[in-house]
Amino acid sequence: MDAGLAAVCGALAGALGAVGAAWATSRAQWKSARLTVRAEHLRQRHDNRAAHYKTLLSAASDLQGALNGGSYFPGNELHRFTEEYCDAVETCVKKLRDAVENVALFGPREPRDLAIRIFRTAEITMWAVFELGSINSASGVTYPEPEDVRRSLTTVRSGKDNLSELLDAFSESARVALDDDGTGLS
């Protein structure tokens, strides 16, 4: 009877050992699969963010180019603020809005907030360009108030300066966000 009990105990120990080994193996495989899925998810988010950040920077660069197409120097050169010029600025701001929406959707807080500030600055600048365009188109009928022209020109100048500063801050913030590997170990 002792030999039979020993055999049963041995079989039971072997079965428990096999079950324990199988459980440990399946748990290790589950963890490995989970890490692989997480790494792939982070890679896809990283790639999406990088693409959207690049699109935003490109759209903002196009806007800066369009804004630099006008003349903002003393001498009241309102003839530069044509309908075509205003349309070009508006088109760039629309592209920028689309890019900002994607950054807001995919980006962490700091790049998102900077992207929104870039858009708000661009929008204010665009409205000042529109004001100058409307003054230009109406200048044959009425004479614009010098203060209105000066105010709008100042808004466009400060918008261009603020846009450059915000883009520099956004670029740095985007770099930091893209360097984050999601582990919290920086």
Disulfide bonds with the S-S distance in Angstrom:
none
